[in-house]
Amino acid sequence: MFVFKSYGPEWRKYRRVMHNAFTPDAIARYWPVQLQTTRELLHNLLTSPANFSAHIHLCVRYLLRSF
């Protein structure tokens, strides 16, 4: 994991990747995926609230894939 790396070439590589993933332009590209995923989560929670945990896990998986 990036946080636990010692400073060096590999650390700088990971930092560059992380920095590029969180620029304002990059964040704006995530918005449609976040919006759609949130809508799906809310729909799933309304239709089957008993499966709350499964819905949350699915939502997190979709959001992590969007990076």
Residue pairs with C-beta under 8 A, 6 or more apart in sequence:
2 11
2 14
2 15
2 18
5 11
5 14
20 26
21 67
30 66
30 67
33 62
33 63
33 66
34 63
34 66
37 59
37 62
37 63
37 66
38 59
40 59
40 62
41 55
41 56
41 58
41 59
44 51
44 55
44 58
45 52
45 55
48 55
